[in-house]
Amino acid sequence: MTDLARIAAETVAYYRALDQQATVRRHFRHTDEEGGLWYIEAVPDGDELVVIKQAELTSSGALHRYDWKHFEDEHGALTDQAIDPEQEPLEAVTAQEFQRVWER
């Protein structure tokens, strides 16, 4: 297995484990400069809040979803940066609102 393949497999395994073992999930929304809406599902990992699902609803109505099953495509990728709702312009939303967009 090449180093890149090994790293990709380890990354997927990490996010999959976070998703499957999560007992606490937090949900947020963020509006970008172009008017798109970003919906985020994050779980704690140690003292960080790690994004495990992310959905971008563009201003034109397109939906792009990312998680451990679909990490990236030509439109973007699941963020690899922990988030801090106290430092970033994130609005808390309900799990139901997140799920409504995610399942659209």
CYANA upper distance limits for C-alpha pairs under 8 A (distance plus 0.5 A):
  1 MET  CA      5 ALA  CA      6.67
  1 MET  CA      6 ARG  CA      6.73
  2 THR  CA      6 ARG  CA      6.63
  3 ASP  CA      7 ILE  CA      6.57
  4 LEU  CA      8 ALA  CA      6.58
  5 ALA  CA      9 ALA  CA      6.61
  6 ARG  CA     10 GLU  CA      6.64
  7 ILE  CA     11 THR  CA      6.57
  8 ALA  CA     12 VAL  CA      6.69
  9 ALA  CA     13 ALA  CA      6.62
 10 GLU  CA     14 TYR  CA      6.63
 11 THR  CA     15 TYR  CA      6.91
 12 VAL  CA     16 ARG  CA      6.44
 12 VAL  CA     68 TRP  CA      5.90
 12 VAL  CA     69 LYS  CA      8.16
 13 ALA  CA     17 ALA  CA      6.52
 13 ALA  CA     68 TRP  CA      8.38
 14 TYR  CA     18 LEU  CA      6.82
 15 TYR  CA     19 ASP  CA      6.67
 15 TYR  CA     52 ILE  CA      6.74
 15 TYR  CA     67 ASP  CA      8.25
 15 TYR  CA     68 TRP  CA      6.10
 16 ARG  CA     20 GLN  CA      6.58
 16 ARG  CA     68 TRP  CA      6.12
 17 ALA  CA     21 GLN  CA      6.32
 18 LEU  CA     22 ALA  CA      6.26
 18 LEU  CA     43 VAL  CA      7.74
 18 LEU  CA     45 ASP  CA      8.22
 18 LEU  CA     52 ILE  CA      7.81
 19 ASP  CA     43 VAL  CA      8.29
 19 ASP  CA     52 ILE  CA      6.89
 22 ALA  CA     43 VAL  CA      7.01
 24 VAL  CA     43 VAL  CA      6.66
 24 VAL  CA     44 PRO  CA      7.80
 25 ARG  CA     41 GLU  CA      7.04
 25 ARG  CA     42 ALA  CA      6.26
 25 ARG  CA     43 VAL  CA      5.48
 25 ARG  CA     44 PRO  CA      8.24
 26 ARG  CA     41 GLU  CA      6.19
 26 ARG  CA     42 ALA  CA      5.74
 26 ARG  CA     43 VAL  CA      6.80
 26 ARG  CA     92 ALA  CA      8.29
 26 ARG  CA     95 ALA  CA      8.01
 27 HIS  CA     39 TYR  CA      7.77
 27 HIS  CA     40 ILE  CA      6.02
 27 HIS  CA     41 GLU  CA      5.15
 27 HIS  CA     42 ALA  CA      6.86
 27 HIS  CA     92 ALA  CA      6.35
 27 HIS  CA     93 VAL  CA      5.96
 27 HIS  CA     94 THR  CA      6.80
 27 HIS  CA     95 ALA  CA      6.59
 27 HIS  CA     98 PHE  CA      7.09
 28 PHE  CA     39 TYR  CA      6.24
 28 PHE  CA     40 ILE  CA      5.61
 28 PHE  CA     41 GLU  CA      7.20
 28 PHE  CA     90 LEU  CA      6.40
 28 PHE  CA     91 GLU  CA      5.78
 28 PHE  CA     92 ALA  CA      4.86
 28 PHE  CA     93 VAL  CA      5.65
 28 PHE  CA     94 THR  CA      8.43
 28 PHE  CA     98 PHE  CA      8.25
 29 ARG  CA     37 LEU  CA      7.18
 29 ARG  CA     38 TRP  CA      5.93
 29 ARG  CA     39 TYR  CA      5.04
 29 ARG  CA     40 ILE  CA      6.75
 29 ARG  CA     90 LEU  CA      6.21
 29 ARG  CA     91 GLU  CA      5.63
 29 ARG  CA     92 ALA  CA      6.87
 29 ARG  CA     93 VAL  CA      6.99
 30 HIS  CA     37 LEU  CA      6.20
 30 HIS  CA     38 TRP  CA      5.51
 30 HIS  CA     39 TYR  CA      7.14
 30 HIS  CA     89 PRO  CA      7.12
 30 HIS  CA     90 LEU  CA      5.65
 30 HIS  CA     91 GLU  CA      6.84
 31 THR  CA     35 GLY  CA      6.48
 31 THR  CA     36 GLY  CA      6.16
 31 THR  CA     37 LEU  CA      5.12
 31 THR  CA     38 TRP  CA      6.72
 32 ASP  CA     36 GLY  CA      5.85
 32 ASP  CA     37 LEU  CA      6.89
 32 ASP  CA     38 TRP  CA      7.95
 34 GLU  CA     59 SER  CA      7.29
 35 GLY  CA     58 THR  CA      7.66
 35 GLY  CA     59 SER  CA      5.85
 36 GLY  CA     56 GLU  CA      7.38
 36 GLY  CA     57 LEU  CA      6.14
 36 GLY  CA     58 THR  CA      4.72
 36 GLY  CA     59 SER  CA      5.15
 37 LEU  CA     56 GLU  CA      6.29
 37 LEU  CA     57 LEU  CA      5.61
 37 LEU  CA     58 THR  CA      6.83
 37 LEU  CA     59 SER  CA      8.08
 38 TRP  CA     54 GLN  CA      7.46
 38 TRP  CA     55 ALA  CA      6.18
 38 TRP  CA     56 GLU  CA      5.00
 38 TRP  CA     57 LEU  CA      6.78
 39 TYR  CA     54 GLN  CA      6.14
 39 TYR  CA     55 ALA  CA      5.55
 39 TYR  CA     56 GLU  CA      6.87
 39 TYR  CA     57 LEU  CA      8.50
 39 TYR  CA     98 PHE  CA      6.75
 39 TYR  CA    101 VAL  CA      8.20
 40 ILE  CA     51 VAL  CA      7.03
 40 ILE  CA     52 ILE  CA      8.27
 40 ILE  CA     53 LYS  CA      6.33
 40 ILE  CA     54 GLN  CA      5.09
 40 ILE  CA     55 ALA  CA      7.04
 40 ILE  CA     98 PHE  CA      7.84
 41 GLU  CA     51 VAL  CA      6.28
 41 GLU  CA     52 ILE  CA      6.42
 41 GLU  CA     53 LYS  CA      5.55
 41 GLU  CA     54 GLN  CA      6.88
 41 GLU  CA     98 PHE  CA      7.98
 42 ALA  CA     49 LEU  CA      6.48
 42 ALA  CA     50 VAL  CA      5.66
 42 ALA  CA     51 VAL  CA      4.62
 42 ALA  CA     52 ILE  CA      6.00
 42 ALA  CA     53 LYS  CA      7.48
 43 VAL  CA     49 LEU  CA      5.97
 43 VAL  CA     50 VAL  CA      5.90
 43 VAL  CA     51 VAL  CA      7.06
 43 VAL  CA     52 ILE  CA      7.53
 44 PRO  CA     48 GLU  CA      6.16
 44 PRO  CA     49 LEU  CA      4.97
 44 PRO  CA     50 VAL  CA      6.57
 45 ASP  CA     49 LEU  CA      6.62
 45 ASP  CA     50 VAL  CA      7.00
 48 GLU  CA     82 ALA  CA      6.55
 48 GLU  CA     83 ILE  CA      7.81
 48 GLU  CA     84 ASP  CA      8.39
 49 LEU  CA     82 ALA  CA      5.91
 49 LEU  CA     83 ILE  CA      6.06
 49 LEU  CA     84 ASP  CA      7.34
 50 VAL  CA     80 ASP  CA      8.46
 50 VAL  CA     81 GLN  CA      7.66
 50 VAL  CA     82 ALA  CA      5.23
 50 VAL  CA     83 ILE  CA      6.92
 51 VAL  CA     78 LEU  CA      8.19
 51 VAL  CA     79 THR  CA      7.36
 51 VAL  CA     80 ASP  CA      8.09
 51 VAL  CA     81 GLN  CA      8.18
 51 VAL  CA     82 ALA  CA      7.11
 51 VAL  CA     83 ILE  CA      7.75
 52 ILE  CA     67 ASP  CA      6.24
 52 ILE  CA     68 TRP  CA      7.66
 52 ILE  CA     78 LEU  CA      8.13
 53 LYS  CA     65 ARG  CA      7.94
 53 LYS  CA     66 TYR  CA      6.23
 53 LYS  CA     67 ASP  CA      5.14
 53 LYS  CA     68 TRP  CA      8.30
 53 LYS  CA     78 LEU  CA      7.64
 54 GLN  CA     65 ARG  CA      6.31
 54 GLN  CA     66 TYR  CA      5.75
 54 GLN  CA     67 ASP  CA      7.13
 54 GLN  CA     78 LEU  CA      6.84
 54 GLN  CA     79 THR  CA      8.48
 55 ALA  CA     63 LEU  CA      7.29
 55 ALA  CA     64 HIS  CA      6.08
 55 ALA  CA     65 ARG  CA      4.84
 55 ALA  CA     66 TYR  CA      6.84
 55 ALA  CA    101 VAL  CA      7.92
 55 ALA  CA    102 TRP  CA      6.80
 56 GLU  CA     62 ALA  CA      8.40
 56 GLU  CA     63 LEU  CA      6.10
 56 GLU  CA     64 HIS  CA      5.60
 56 GLU  CA     65 ARG  CA      6.93
 57 LEU  CA     61 GLY  CA      6.48
 57 LEU  CA     62 ALA  CA      6.20
 57 LEU  CA     63 LEU  CA      5.09
 57 LEU  CA     64 HIS  CA      7.13
 58 THR  CA     62 ALA  CA      5.74
 58 THR  CA     63 LEU  CA      6.91
 64 HIS  CA     75 HIS  CA      7.82
 64 HIS  CA     76 GLY  CA      8.45
 65 ARG  CA     70 HIS  CA      8.05
 65 ARG  CA    102 TRP  CA      7.61
 66 TYR  CA     70 HIS  CA      5.78
 66 TYR  CA     71 PHE  CA      5.84
 66 TYR  CA     72 GLU  CA      7.02
 66 TYR  CA     77 ALA  CA      6.74
 66 TYR  CA     78 LEU  CA      5.70
 67 ASP  CA     71 PHE  CA      5.95
 67 ASP  CA     78 LEU  CA      6.73
 71 PHE  CA     77 ALA  CA      6.17
 71 PHE  CA     78 LEU  CA      6.12
 72 GLU  CA     76 GLY  CA      6.20
 72 GLU  CA     77 ALA  CA      4.48
 72 GLU  CA     78 LEU  CA      6.90
 73 ASP  CA     77 ALA  CA      6.87
 83 ILE  CA     88 GLU  CA      8.00
 84 ASP  CA     88 GLU  CA      6.56
 85 PRO  CA     89 PRO  CA      7.49
 85 PRO  CA     90 LEU  CA      6.24
 85 PRO  CA     91 GLU  CA      8.50
 93 VAL  CA     97 GLU  CA      6.89
 93 VAL  CA     98 PHE  CA      7.46
 94 THR  CA     98 PHE  CA      6.94
 95 ALA  CA     99 GLN  CA      6.55
 96 GLN  CA    100 ARG  CA      6.52
 97 GLU  CA    101 VAL  CA      7.03
 98 PHE  CA    102 TRP  CA      6.57
 99 GLN  CA    103 GLU  CA      6.39
100 ARG  CA    104 ARG  CA      6.70
